[in-house]
Amino acid sequence: MFEYDPARNKFYMLDVDFTKPAPKGGRPITLFAIDPVSGKTAATPVTGGPVGYVHGYVMHEESGNVHFSTAGEGVWNFWLVDPDTGKATRVGDAAGLPRSADEGDPSFYAGYHRGVDPTGTRALRLGYQSVVNQQGAGIGIAQLGSAAEAASAAWHAVAAPAGDRFYMSFQRAPGGVDKWLSLAPNASTNLLDLIEWNLASGDGVRFGASRVVASLGNAAAPRVMGGGQLGFLGDAVRATGPVGSGTYVALVDQESAIPIPFPGALDRWALATVDLATGATTHVALDPMFLVGSNSLSGLGLPRLS
């Protein structure tokens, strides 16, 4: 999924060129920017030290930069890159985060992060501790360290509310450093609920404590032919008004009741919207119709209002 910049109203991706032999020092990285209004794209070389394949990246709105990771010999390196100049600066311990060869170790997938805290010094990966075995649902937190503290990684179990399956998306809630919003399939219907949950404990709030903000109606994750849900959900949040209020949007699968030529073939993309202050929802299919099985989802964002 492309990352979205609400201040510049652009989408970003980071990539390397595999059509040419790798230089001795490592493949150079390019930051691609996409203007959703004009359709124009721009390619900016990334400078400042990082090279090689980019594993995880996420928009860090506080700095206006893209937070991303690269891998060295047994180590993760984390960076912030300025989209206007391509200049990258290292985040955290200059020695990087040591990466275990054990697939079940919290450090193994730490660089595949899709969340970051406001300081940029905690990289977050929601999912399974063992991806191969789909075991250990929770969140990996990589503390990126400093001159006085070495980088480290830890895994924390997180449970969805009773009646829901595990989370399929991850957005910071408005006004909350450690409050997050995630979509979760209802265990009875497979349709999506929007959940708010806590990443930190304190003031009587338990780590992982959650509440259902809204049920989204006929909104699901894309279906796999023969059963199951594939994921690939896009969502975004915009804060408005008092702390905790705002707008949440998600691009979801509106399921079709027509099973021809097979169940899910006529599912279409729809936009679900939630007023976070009231929990009120709207659900609108995209027009013209885009079939979920024929049109892949690349990114979703809400530009700033001012």
N, C-alpha and C positions, 0 to 999 in steps of 0.2 A: 504494500500500500504506500502511495506517495504521502509525504508529510505535508500538512497545510500550515501556512503562515497567515494568521488573521490580520496582522498589521499591514503586510504588503499585498495581501490577497493573491498569493502564489502557492503553487504546489512544488515540492522539491523531491528529488531522488539523488542518491549518490551511487556511482558505479565506476567500474574500471573496464578497459578495453581488452577483451580476450582474443581479438582477431590478430593481434601481433604478439611476437615472443615477449616474454616478461623481461624487462631490463634487470640488470644485476642488482640494482638497489630496490627493486619492487615496482609493481605497476602503479603509475600515477592515478590519482582519483579525480573524477570530474563531478562537479555539482551541477545538476540540471534543474532549471527553473521553468515552470510552465505557467503562463498567464491564462486563467480560465475565461477571461472576457474576450481577449483577442485571439487566443490560441497560439500565440507566439511562444517559442522556447529559447532559452539561452543556456550555453554551456560555459561554466567557469572552472578553470583548473584550481584544484585545492593545493595550497602551499602551506609551508610551516612545519613539515615533517611527516605527516601520515602518508603511508603508501599501502597498497595491497587491498584485498577484498574487504568491503564494508559489510559487517555482519548485522548490526542493529543501528537504527537512527530514529530520532524523535525530535520534534520541534520544542525548543526551550524558549518559551514566550518571554520569560523575564529578561533574557539577554538579547532576544531577537535573533539567536543563532540556532544552528542545527547541531544537536548533540549526537555523536556517533562513535562507533568502536571499530578498531582494527585488531588483528591478531599477529603477534610475533611468535618467537620460539617459546612456546609454553607460557605465554603471557597475553593478557588483554590490555590494550591501550585505549583510552577514552579521550575525545576531543570535542571542542566547540568550533564550528566554522561559520564565519560571517558570510551570509549569502551575497552581499554586495561586492565583496572583494575576493572571496575564496580563501582568505587567510585563516588558518586553523591554529588553535592554541590547545595545549594539553590540559586535561582536567585531572586533578588529583596527583597521586604519587607518581613521580617521574619513572619509577621502576615498573609501573603498571600493576595489574592484578594477576598474580600467578594463577595459571589455569591447570587444574588437575586433569589427568588422563582418564579419570573415572567418570563415566557418563552420569552417575548418580550424585556426583559431588556438586554442591551449589555453585562452584566456580566454572563448571564445565560449559554451561550455556549462558554465563553472565553477560557476555557481549551481545547476545541476541535480545537486548532490551527494547521495549517499546513504551517505556515510561521513565520520567525523571522528576526529581523533586525540585522546588524552586531554586535551591542553591546550586543545582547541577552536580552535586557531589554524591548523590545516590542514584544508581541506575536500577530500574525495576523491570522484572520479567514475570508476568502473570502466566501461569500455565501448569505444567507438570514437571516435577523434579526430574523424573526419568521420562523423557519424551518417547524413547523407544518402546517402553512398556506402558506408557500412559498411566503412570502411578505417581502418587504424592502431589495431589492438587494443592496449589498454594502460590506463593510469590517469592521469587528470589530477589534479595536486596544486596547489591554490590556497593559497599562503602569504598569510595575511590581513593581515600587516604589523603595525606598532606605531607608537608616536609617533616612533620613531627609524628605522623601516624601512618603505618603501612596499610595498603588497601586490603580488603577482606570481603568475603561473600558468605551469606547465610541464607538458609531456606526456612520459610514459615508456612505452616499449614493454614489454609483458609478454606472455610466451608460456606457454600451458598446457603440461603435460607431454606428451611424445611419446605419441601414441595417443589424446589427448583434444582436443576442440574448445575454443573459448574459453569463459571463465567466464560463468555465468548468475546468480550470487548473490555476496554480499559480507558477511562477518561477521568481526569481530575475534576472533582465537583467544584462549582464556583465558591470562592471564599474559604476553601478548606485545604490546608496543606496536606493533610493525611486522610481526607475524605475522597472516595472514588466512586464513580458510576460505572456499572457493568451491566451488559445484557446477559440474561440467563434463560435457557429454555425451561418452561414449566414442565415438571415431570409427568403431568397428566395429559397435557395437550400438545407439547412441543412448541407452543407459541411463546413469544418472548415477554419476559418481565424485565423492567428496569430496576436495578438494585443499587442502593447506596450502601457503602460499607466502609469500615475504618481500617486504616493501615497502622495506626498507633493506638496505644492504650493510655488512659489517664482521665482524671475527672470522672471516674465511674464508668468510662467507656471501655469495653473489652475489645482487644485486638480482633479484627475480623467481624465484629458485630455489624449486623446488616438490617435493612428494612426494605420492603418493596415500595418503590416510589409510584409505579404505575404498571398496569398490564397493557400491552400494546395492541391487543385485538388480533386480527388476522395478519400477524407479522412473525416471520420465522427466519431461521437461517436457511440458505440454499439447500435443497434436498439432493441427496445422491440417489441415482436410479437404483432401485432395489431396497432402499431404506437408509436411514441415517441422515445426519446433517453435517455439511462440509465446513461451515463457518464462513469466513470472508465477509464480515459485516463491517460497514463503515459507519462511524458516528462522530459527533462533534458537540461541543458545549460552548455557549456564550453567556457570560455573566451579565445580568441587568438588574438594576435596583439594589435593594438591601442584600446583605450577605446571605448566601445560600439560595438566592433566587436567580433565575435565568432560563435560558432556552436550551433544550437538548433535542438533537435530531439524529436519526439513524436511517440509513438506507437498508431496507429489509425485503425479504421475500414475501410477497402477497400470494398465498397459496391458492391455486385454482382447484375447484371441485371437479373439473372435467379430467378424467383419467386417460384421455386419448391424445397421442398414441401410447403414452405411458404416464403414470402419476408424476406430476411435477413438470411435465413438458410445457405447460401453458402458464406456469408461475411467472409473475412479472415483478419488476422492481417497484417499490413504493417508498415514500418518505413518511416516517413516523415522527411526530413532534410531541414533546412533553413540556408543559409549563412546570418548572421545578418547584415553584412556590405553591401551586395548587394541585399538581398531579394530573391536571386536565390534559387529554391527549387528542391529537388529530391524526388521520391516516389517509394519505392521498397517493394514488397510483400515478406513476410518471406518465406523461402524455406528450409526445406519442409513446406507445407501449414499447417497453424494452423487456424482452424475455430474459429471465435470470440465467437460463441455460445457454443463451446465445451472446449475452453482453456481460463481459467481466467488469467487476468493480475495481477502480483504481484509486479513488480517494474521495473524501467528503470534507467540507469545511464551512464555517460560518465567519464571514468577515466582520471586523469590528465596526460598530455603528458610528464611532467618532474617533 
